[in-house]
Amino acid sequence: MDPLACLPGLGCQLALTTALAITISVSITVGGSVIARALHGHVARPRVIKRMKQDLCKELGWSMSDSEVWKFFCELFVIGAQHLLGGLLVIPALLGVGDSEFAHRLAMLGILTEVAYDAYDTARSLYMYYITHNLPGGKKVLYFLLLHHQMSIALVLPCNLYYSENRAFLWMAMNLMGAGGFTVFVSQLSQLLDLNTQRDLAVMRTLVVLQFAIMSYTRVLAYVPLSFLLLRTAYSDGAHLIFTVGVVALGLMGCFNALLLPSMYRRMVKFLVMELVPAATVVPQPDSAAAPVPPLRVGSTCDDLFSDADSSFSPEQLDHFKLRILPSAMSLLAAAKKQLRSTSKPQQLGEEPQPSKGEEHQTRRSMRHGLRKRWLTARAGSSDPRDDVSPAA
């Protein structure tokens, strides 16, 4: 029995959408947790968080913590797989592979996976924003998601019901889902690259150019004529409600594309003009717990101290002393010597320190005062001043 035989009935579409939404929600939660646990110790984790913060916060204005960015990064692998699988299910109907009726029902199922994901993500975002008040990115993220999700929720169900075999509709669905899923995977894998190596930088440049080219074709060059063909068909058939909903939904999706493509273009240019910057040489820091500093012994000579250092410090610590501490100490010593030269006159080797002019004047006054006092005392004790020692003597 064909489980898709009920398509394209509206009740069947709603039942399948509900089942798919539950499946996708569980897949994203469990799959994202498994991927986060598997990549938790990956060397690129800090680099991924930094790059995604730059892309999301600077380009789109989203504000997220490190843990929220990492969770979003891991969940995007599952979301990209859902988009890619939905787009692939449309290909048999476009190429006419196998039974035509079954191929078109398979295409409708693939398109409904997008409706299910958008319905789940919309409900989750509304709940986190209005109930728990912890939606990462806040109001900007909510508006961004509603702008993206409204197209499939509003337009896919009626188009599946009345235009499931329309090639413009099928091509648009395959472009938006398949190309979107492919570029999500490209973006995720590019985040893991080390741009300090020539190989990874070349791979990054190739990926961003490919990503921008695919998105430009599917979101602009093919999107505009396919939207026009679908709307013209609905208008010519007298389906004015579908035409009106299509104008609004496709117009808002065009606004979403207008927000997305400039960000991708700036990202592509950034990596194309980026120059290779080799990783800086990291000097190992001393481990005080592994090699404690030996106590200074009273009376130790310089040779004793150096022998203590050679026996108590590791080679890495000695290298750190030579490369970091010793140059800093020499710089401080040179600055101190320069300050001393500028504030005092240098003395000759073996010469006694020279007093200042004030000190010399005071010394001379004291000497004169002492000599005069001695002369007066001697004169008072002698009747003949010639018997005393004169000051001149």
C-alpha positions in Angstrom: 0.0 0.0 0.0 1.3 3.4 -1.0 1.5 5.6 2.1 1.5 8.7 -0.1 -1.7 7.7 -2.0 -3.7 10.3 -0.1 -1.7 13.2 -1.6 -2.5 15.9 -2.6 -5.5 16.0 -0.3 -5.4 18.9 2.2 -6.1 16.6 5.3 -3.3 14.3 4.2 -0.9 17.2 3.8 -1.7 18.5 7.3 -1.3 15.0 8.8 2.0 14.5 7.1 3.2 18.0 8.0 2.5 17.3 11.7 4.3 14.0 11.6 7.2 15.5 9.8 7.4 18.4 12.2 7.7 16.0 15.2 10.3 14.0 13.4 12.4 17.0 12.5 12.2 18.5 16.0 13.5 15.3 17.5 16.2 15.0 14.8 17.4 18.5 15.3 17.5 18.2 19.1 19.1 14.7 19.2 21.3 15.2 16.2 22.6 18.6 17.3 23.5 17.2 20.7 25.3 14.2 19.2 27.3 16.4 16.8 28.1 18.9 19.6 29.4 16.1 21.8 31.4 14.6 19.0 33.0 18.0 18.1 33.4 19.3 21.6 37.1 18.8 21.8 37.8 19.7 18.2 40.7 22.1 17.8 38.6 24.4 15.5 35.8 25.0 18.1 37.1 28.4 19.4 37.7 29.4 15.8 34.2 28.4 14.7 32.6 30.4 17.5 34.6 33.5 16.7 33.8 33.3 13.0 30.1 32.6 13.4 29.9 35.5 15.9 31.4 37.8 13.3 29.0 36.5 10.6 25.8 36.5 12.7 26.4 39.4 15.0 28.1 41.9 12.6 26.3 41.1 9.4 22.8 40.3 10.7 22.9 42.0 14.1 22.3 38.9 16.1 23.7 38.7 19.7 24.5 35.2 21.0 26.7 33.7 23.7 29.4 31.2 22.9 27.3 28.3 23.9 24.3 29.4 21.8 26.5 29.9 18.8 28.1 26.4 19.2 24.7 24.8 19.6 23.4 26.6 16.5 26.4 25.5 14.5 25.9 21.9 15.4 22.1 22.0 14.7 22.7 23.5 11.3 24.2 20.2 10.1 20.8 18.6 10.7 18.9 21.5 9.2 21.1 21.5 6.1 20.5 17.7 5.7 16.7 18.3 5.9 16.8 21.0 3.2 19.1 18.9 1.0 16.9 15.8 1.3 13.7 17.7 0.5 15.3 19.2 -2.6 16.6 15.8 -3.8 13.1 14.3 -3.5 11.8 16.8 -6.1 14.4 15.8 -8.8 12.6 12.6 -10.0 9.5 14.6 -10.9 11.6 17.2 -12.7 13.6 14.6 -14.7 10.6 12.3 -15.3 12.3 9.3 -13.6 10.1 6.3 -12.8 6.3 6.4 -12.4 5.1 10.0 -13.0 2.3 9.9 -10.4 4.5 8.5 -7.7 7.4 10.9 -8.5 5.1 13.9 -8.1 3.8 12.6 -4.8 7.4 12.1 -3.7 8.1 15.7 -4.7 5.1 16.9 -2.6 6.5 15.0 0.3 9.9 16.6 -0.1 8.3 20.1 -0.2 6.2 19.3 2.9 9.4 18.6 4.8 10.2 22.3 4.4 6.7 23.3 5.6 7.2 21.0 8.6 10.6 22.5 9.5 9.3 26.1 9.1 6.2 25.4 11.2 8.3 23.8 13.9 10.9 26.6 13.9 8.2 29.3 14.0 6.4 27.7 16.9 9.7 27.1 18.8 10.9 30.7 18.2 7.5 32.2 19.3 7.5 30.1 22.4 11.1 31.0 23.3 10.5 34.7 22.7 7.1 35.3 24.3 7.0 32.5 27.0 10.5 31.7 28.2 12.1 35.0 27.0 15.4 33.3 26.0 15.4 33.3 22.2 19.0 33.7 21.1 19.3 36.9 19.1 15.9 38.3 20.4 13.5 40.2 18.3 15.8 40.5 15.3 16.1 36.7 15.0 12.3 36.3 15.4 11.6 38.8 12.5 14.3 37.2 10.4 12.8 33.7 10.8 9.2 34.8 10.2 10.3 36.5 7.0 11.9 33.3 5.8 9.3 30.8 7.0 6.1 32.5 5.9 6.5 31.5 2.2 6.4 27.8 2.6 3.6 27.9 5.3 1.4 30.2 3.2 2.1 29.0 -0.4 3.1 25.4 -0.4 -0.1 23.8 0.7 -2.3 25.4 -1.9 0.3 24.9 -4.6 0.7 21.2 -3.7 -3.1 21.0 -3.9 -3.6 22.6 -7.3 -0.1 23.0 -9.0 1.9 20.0 -7.9 2.8 19.2 -11.5 3.7 22.8 -12.4 7.3 22.9 -13.4 7.9 26.4 -12.3 6.7 25.4 -8.8 8.8 22.3 -8.8 12.0 24.1 -10.0 11.5 26.8 -7.4 11.1 24.3 -4.6 14.1 22.3 -5.7 16.3 25.5 -6.0 15.3 26.9 -2.7 15.6 23.7 -0.7 18.4 21.8 -2.5 20.7 24.8 -3.1 20.0 26.1 0.5 20.9 22.8 2.0 24.1 22.5 -0.1 25.2 26.0 0.8 24.5 25.3 4.5 26.9 22.3 4.4 29.5 24.3 2.5 29.3 27.1 5.1 29.6 24.6 8.0 32.6 22.8 6.6 34.3 26.1 5.7 34.1 27.1 9.4 36.3 24.2 10.3 39.2 25.2 8.1 42.5 26.7 9.4 43.1 29.8 7.4 46.7 30.0 8.6 47.6 27.3 6.0 47.7 27.8 2.3 45.7 24.7 1.4 42.8 25.6 3.7 42.7 29.2 2.6 42.5 28.1 -1.1 39.7 25.7 -0.2 37.9 28.5 1.7 38.1 30.8 -1.3 36.7 28.1 -3.6 33.8 27.3 -1.3 32.7 30.9 -0.8 32.8 31.6 -4.5 30.8 28.5 -5.2 28.3 29.4 -2.4 27.8 32.9 -3.7 27.4 31.7 -7.3 24.7 29.1 -6.4 22.8 31.4 -4.1 22.9 34.2 -6.7 21.4 31.9 -9.3 18.8 30.3 -7.1 17.7 33.4 -5.2 17.8 36.0 -8.0 18.5 34.8 -11.6 16.1 31.8 -11.4 13.9 33.0 -8.6 12.5 36.1 -10.4 11.4 34.4 -13.7 10.1 31.3 -11.9 8.0 33.5 -9.5 6.6 35.4 -12.5 5.6 32.2 -14.3 3.9 30.7 -11.2 2.0 33.9 -10.5 0.9 34.3 -14.1 -0.4 30.7 -14.2 -2.4 31.3 -11.0 -3.8 34.6 -12.3 -4.7 33.1 -15.7 -6.5 30.2 -14.0 -8.6 32.6 -12.0 -7.1 31.5 -8.6 -7.0 35.0 -7.3 -6.6 34.0 -3.7 -3.5 31.9 -4.5 -2.2 34.8 -6.7 -2.6 37.3 -3.8 -1.0 35.0 -1.3 1.8 34.3 -3.8 2.5 38.0 -4.4 2.9 38.6 -0.7 4.8 35.4 0.1 7.2 35.7 -2.9 7.7 39.4 -2.3 8.7 38.8 1.3 11.0 36.0 0.3 12.6 38.4 -2.1 13.2 40.7 0.8 14.9 37.8 2.6 17.1 37.2 -0.4 18.0 40.9 -0.4 19.2 40.6 3.2 21.1 37.4 2.6 23.0 38.0 -0.6 24.9 41.2 0.4 26.2 39.3 3.5 27.4 36.4 1.4 29.1 38.8 -1.0 31.0 40.6 1.8 32.0 37.3 3.2 33.3 36.1 -0.2 35.3 39.3 -0.8 36.8 39.1 2.7 38.3 35.7 2.0 39.4 36.5 -1.5 41.5 39.5 -0.4 42.7 37.8 2.7 46.5 37.2 2.9 48.1 34.2 4.5 49.2 34.9 8.0 51.3 32.2 9.5 50.6 31.1 13.1 52.6 33.0 15.6 55.4 31.2 17.4 54.2 30.5 20.9 56.9 30.6 23.6 56.1 27.9 26.3 55.2 29.4 29.6 56.9 28.1 32.8 55.0 25.6 34.9 55.5 26.7 38.4 53.8 23.6 39.8 56.1 21.3 37.8 59.3 23.1 38.6 59.3 25.3 41.7 61.7 28.1 42.1 64.6 27.1 44.4 65.1 29.2 47.6 67.9 31.7 47.6 70.7 30.6 50.0 72.6 33.2 52.1 76.1 33.4 50.9 75.5 31.8 47.6 77.7 32.9 44.8 76.7 33.6 41.2 78.1 30.2 40.2 76.0 28.5 42.9 72.9 30.3 41.7 73.4 29.3 38.1 74.1 25.7 39.0 70.8 25.7 41.0 68.9 27.0 38.0 70.5 24.5 35.7 69.5 21.6 38.0 66.0 22.9 39.2 64.5 24.4 36.0 63.4 22.7 32.8 64.9 23.6 29.4 61.6 25.3 28.5 61.8 27.5 31.6 65.4 28.5 30.9 64.4 29.4 27.3 61.5 31.5 28.7 64.0 33.3 31.0 66.4 34.0 28.1 63.8 35.1 25.6 61.3 37.0 27.8 62.7 37.9 31.3 66.3 38.7 30.6 65.6 41.2 27.7 63.1 43.0 29.9 65.6 43.2 32.8 68.3 44.5 30.4 65.9 47.2 29.1 65.1 48.3 32.7 68.8 48.4 33.5 69.6 50.5 30.4 66.8 52.9 31.3 68.1 53.3 34.9 71.7 53.9 33.7 70.4 56.6 31.3 68.5 58.3 34.2 71.6 58.3 36.4 73.7 59.9 33.6 71.1 62.6 33.2 70.9 63.5 36.9 74.5 63.2 38.1 78.0 63.8 36.7 79.9 60.6 36.0 83.0 59.9 38.2 86.3 58.6 37.3 87.3 55.1 38.5 88.7 55.3 42.0 87.8 58.9 42.5 86.0 60.0 45.7 82.5 61.4 45.2 82.6 65.2 44.6 80.4 67.4 46.9 78.0 69.8 45.4 78.7 73.6 45.4 76.4 74.2 48.4 78.1 71.5 50.4 81.6 72.8 49.5 80.7 76.4 50.5 79.3 75.2 53.9 82.4 73.2 54.5 84.7 76.1 53.9 82.7 78.4 56.2 82.9 75.7 58.9 86.7 75.5 58.5 87.1 79.3 58.7 84.9 79.5 61.7 86.9 76.7 63.5 90.3 78.3 62.7 89.1 81.7 63.9 87.8 80.2 67.2 91.1 78.4 67.8 93.1 81.6 67.2 90.9 83.7 69.6 91.2 81.0 72.3 95.0 80.9 72.0 95.3 84.7 72.0 93.3 85.0 75.2 95.6 82.6 77.0 98.9 84.3 75.8 100.2 87.9 76.4 102.2 88.0 73.3 100.4 87.1 70.2 103.7 86.1 68.5 103.8 83.2 71.0 100.6 81.8 69.6 99.9 80.2 66.3 98.5 82.6 63.8 95.5 81.8 61.6 97.7 82.1 58.6 99.9 79.3 59.8 
